[in-house]
């Protein structure tokens, strides 16, 4: 037989269990509302900031079709393959024949391994890791080019950096032979085999949007995904504006004797060969 206090005790235990469950549910609901509200607020403000940045590019940089002229385009068709191969031969670097020799040349400091990352003003567009190498002079020239590209944007308005897409760097002779089998435009001999040239894919860019200031960890994760996604979306949507600045930059540096550039319409790229120049003088000896 149950004692007189058994039933009330069970009732009290049940009461506290239900009360705890209700408090937990209310607390969870309040937390959800707080994080939902702050995240929505953070994202809305950040999207407005992105929109303002987009308008800044649109209103201050001309579209390529408006900027380009026959004279400007001809400047990037002045120094064609013979001029580029002459630079490559005179560089002192022998053409790389096989993939197996790349690492040895990197160890000997004949080639420099290019890295990707947040602090770089370029990214790789379908380039295998082992081919992401250039001679020290060419790597220096790439830095000069990307920095001037940013300067030419900044002269119009203070806007976030824009990364260019590198679609080809070193191409060993064996790689080039394989490329010719599938690409009729590929030449038998290329300056890419010397490590003095690289291609810039002019239809793709990445806008390094400013990092957001989130109110919570959840908001931070959401906004970082937005930052990366919209960086590529803006790069694609504004490629007409960015190609104008890229053309401007290549013409400037070609006139200054830093590089030769060829517009390759079929490949949607600019083929760039770095020349001996004062900016990269310390890298001249290969």
PyMOL commands that set and color helices and strands:
alter all, ss='L'
color gray80, all
select helices_A, chain A and resi 6-60+64-67+70-75+81-90+99-107+129-131+136-154+173-182+191-194+217-237+239-255+278-283
alter helices_A, ss='H'
color red, helices_A
select strands_A, chain A and resi 112-113+122-124+133-134+162-168+197-207+259-264+269-274
alter strands_A, ss='S'
color yellow, strands_A
deselect
rebuild
show_as cartoon
